[in-house]
Amino acid sequence: MNIQRRKLLNLGAVTAAGSLLGTSAWAQAFPNKPVTLVVPFTPGGNTDIVARTVAVALGKVLGQSVIVDNRAGAGGSIGAMQVARAAADGYTLLLCGAGVIVTVPEMVKTSYSRSSFAPIGLVNKSSMVLLSRKNETRFKNFKELAAYARSGDGKLIAAHSGPGTPNHLALLQLESLLKTKFTVVSYKGSGPALVDLIGGQVDVHFDQVTSSLQHVKAGTLQALAVLGPAQDPSLPGVQTVAEQGFGELDGTTYVGVLAPSGTPKDVQDKLAAALAQAVKDPQTVNSARELGSVAFSGTPQEFARILDAEYALATQATKDGRLKAD
């Protein structure tokens, strides 16, 4: 081997070793500046409240400020696009439900897809519930509602909180279970839908317990069924759809944190461990309980499975022509 070639090989080995050492040292130093947690919805909503509580706890674990940045619009896709395009260094994260990642792209053209993100972990879950007015005379329980809905396609007027939301997917699941069609009314959020339900413009609404619990406690609305695998402690005695003999239906809403997909694995691991610790913080647990939800720690793999399940629902609904943007 000539001297010049040996020098080049030695130089390459030194450069490679230096590069690996630099990467390792950089990961060990993470984070050395504030982290931004993007919320793709407006301030004040359930997702935003969860984000702000988690941000405080996560900041304590990481030893750096975690700044919540609300980037609302287009069903959450504006905030998601911002994170997908961000530097994959662990300093820009996204907090949202699975729908923003896998369902919205099924309805509208986005510059991101599921592969644009790496799941870091779950932070919260809330039950979905089927609601009607307390003084409703046509059906006083879920079994009577099922019979009413089956008595004619389109007879039941059902509301949800927007195309592609978990509320919408739960509605589609119930249509399939009951083998009937509803007259579906789409709203921009739970607030307007609840107003119209109370006012009698719609018959039922698919909603998270976090949004509707106050109305159930006040006696304005009644919960006919929990749309999930288990009863919710906030609604004692309200059975699931399966418990009432109508098959399995899971509308549970999960919220988690994601990073751009190119984020180094050791940084992802550090974030996942910190997030799991933050979810167990007493302030996080108490805040979730006050909302009517649960501070729920889940691994990146568990979050990935939830993304898989919702993607399967969304793609099938799209093929059937039942999932469309307004």
N, C-alpha and C positions, 0 to 999 in steps of 0.2 A: 504494500500500500504506500503510495507516495506521501510525502510530508504534507503537501497542500490538502489532500483528501482527509488525512488524519485530523488536521486542524479544523476542517469544516465539520467533521463528525463530532469532535470534542465540543465545538462551539454549539452544535445542535443539541447535544445532551445537556449541556449547562443551561441553555435557553429553556429546554423542556422542563428541567428540574426547577428552574426559577419560576416558570409559569405555574407549575403545580403548587409550589410553595406559596406563591402569591395568591392563588385561588383559595387555598386552605386558610391562609392568614386572613383573607378578606371575609371569608365565611365566619371565622371565629369572631371577627370584629363586628359582625352584623348584630343589631343595628347600631349605627353610630350617628344617626340623625332621625328626625321625626318620620313616622310612617303615616301615609294617607289611606284612610278607609273610605272608599267611594260607596255612597248609597244612591241607587238609581231612582229614588223616589223623593217626594217633597218632605220637608221637615215636619215633624209632628205626628206622622203616621206610626203604625206599629213597628214597621221595619226600622224606621229612623230611631225610635225609642230604644229598640234592641241594640242598634248599632252604637248609640251613645253610651249605653251602659257597658257594653263589651269593650268599647274603645278605652274607657277609663281603666277597667280591670287589666286589659291587655297591655296598656301603657305601663302599669305598675310591674307587670312581669318582665317586660322587655327592657325597662329602664329608660324608655324614650316616650315622648308624647305621641299619641295616636290621634290624628286629626280627622274628624268626620267631614266629608265633602259631599253635599247633596247635588246630584246631577240628574234631575228628573226629566222625563219625557219619553215618548214613543215606547210605552210599555216597559221601560227600564233599559231599552237598548242604547240610549245615549250614554248613560253611565257605564254600561258594559263595554261599549266601544272605546271609551276613554281608557279603561283598564287594559283591554286587549292590546291597545297601541302603546301602552306605557313601557318603560324600560323594565325588563324582566330581572329585577334586582331585589324584589321583596319589599320595596318601599311604597308600592302602590297596590292596594288590595281592593277587592270587591265584596260587599256583603249583600246578599240577596237570596231569593228562593230559586228553586230549580227552573221555574218557568221562564225567567229572564234568559237563561242560558240555552235551554233546549226547545221551549215552546214558541217563544216570540220569533225565532228564526224560521219556524215552520209557517208563520203567517205573513211575515214581511221580510223584505230583503235586508240583510244586515251584513256588515263587513266582518263579522265574527261568527264563529261556530263553537260548538262545545270543545273542540280541540284547541281553541285559543286560550283555554284556562286550565289550571291545575287546582283541583279541590284541596283546600287546606284543612277544613274541618267544619262540623256543624256546631251551631251555638244555641238554637232555639227551635221548639216545635209547638204548634198550636192545633187544636182539634177544629174540624169543620163541623158545622151543625146546620140542619135544615129547619128553617123558621117559618112560622105562620102567625097570624094575629091571634091574640089570646081569646078574642070573642068570635072566632071563626065558627060558623055553624055547619058548613058543608062537610068538614072533616075535623074531628076532635083529637085524632091521634094519627100515627103514621100508617097504620093498616087501612084506616078510612081514606086517608089521602091517596094511598096506592090504588084503592078501588075507584076513587074519583078520577084519577089520572088515566086509568085503564078504560074508563067508560067512553072515551073518545079522544082520538089524537088531537092535540092542540087545546084541549079543554082546560088543562091546568096552565096558568100563566106563571112562569118561573123566572126569577131574576138572578143575575150573577154580577160580579164586580168588574167585568171587563174581559174581552176576548183573550184566551190563553192563560188566564189566571187559574190557580188551583180550584177556585170556586167554579169556574166554567167547566173544567175537566171533571169535577165531582158531579156537576149537573149531567154531563154527557154519560158518565158511568151509571147514574141512576136511571136515565132514559133506557139504557141498554138492559139493566136489571129488570125494569118493569115492562120492557118490550112495548114501549109506547113513545109518543113524541109530545113534548111540551111546546107551548107558545113561549119562546125564549125572549127575554128583554135584557139587553146588555147595558150596564151603567159604567160610569167612570168612577169606580170606587164604591165602597160599601155604604158610605154616608147617604148618597142620593137614593140608593136602592132601599135602605132601611126606612127612609122617609116615605117612599112610595108604598112600601109594604104596610106600614102603619096607617097610611092614608087610604089603603084599599085599591090602589092602582094595579098591584100584582098580588098573586095568591101566596107565593112562597119565595123565600130568598135563601141562597146558599152562602153561608158566611162563616168566618172564623169566630170562635168563641170570644176572642180578644175584642172584636168590634161590637158584638151583639149582647154580651153578658149583662151590661147595664140595663138593657131593655127587657131582658128576661127577668131579671131581679125586680124591676119596676112593675112587672105584671102586664106590660104592653104587648109583649110577644111571648110565644111559647116555642120551646124546642121540641120538635117532633122526633128527631133521631140524631144521634152522633154519627157523622160520616167518616168513620175511622175504625181501626181494629179493636179499640177498647173504649169503655166509657170515660168521660172526662170528669175529674174530681170537682171542677167548677159547676158541673151540672149533675148533681147526685140523683140517681134514679132514671136518668134519660138513657135509654138503651141504644145500642148501635143498630144499624140496618140489619146486620147479620143476626143479631140476637132476636130480632123481630121476625126472622124467617125469610128474609128476602135476598140472601146471598152476600158475598164479600164486596165491600166498597171501601176504598181508602182515600179520603180527601185531606189527610193530615198535611199541614203546611210546615215545611222545614226551611230554616234559614241557615245559611252557611257562609263561609269566607273562601274566596278563590284568589289565586295569583295568576299573572300571565304565565302561559305554559312553559316558557323558556327559563323560568326561575330555577336557579341551581337547586339540586335535590337536598343538599345539606341545609340550605336556607329554608326550603319548604319544611323540612323536618323540624327545624328550630321554631318556625312559626306555628306548626301544628302542636308541638309540645306546649308552647306558651299559650296558645288559644285554649287548649284543653284545661289548663290551669286557670285561665281567666274565667271560663264558664262556671267553674266551681266557686268563684268569689261570692261571698254572702250577698254583696250588693247586687250582683248579676242575678242570683237566684231569687232574691226578694223582689226585684224589679219585674222579673218575668211572672212571678206569682201574682203580683198586683195587676198585671195586664190580662191575666187569665190564660197565660201560656206556661211553658216549662223551659227552664234553662237546660238545654240538652246537648251534651258533649258527644260528638261523633267523629270517628277517624276519617281521614281522606278517603279510605276505601268505602266506608259506609256512605259518605256523601256521593261517591261515584255511583254506587248502586242505586241511590235515590234518583240521580240524574238519568240512569239507564231506564228506570221504571217510568219516569215521567216522559222521557223521550219516546218510549214505546206507546204510551197513551196518545201523545201528541201526533205522532206519525200516522197511527191508525185513524185517529179522528180526521186528520187531513185527507187521507186516502178516501175516507167515507164522505168527504165534503162537508163535515160538520164543524170544522175549525177554520174560521176565516176572520180576518181583520174587519172591523167596522168600516 
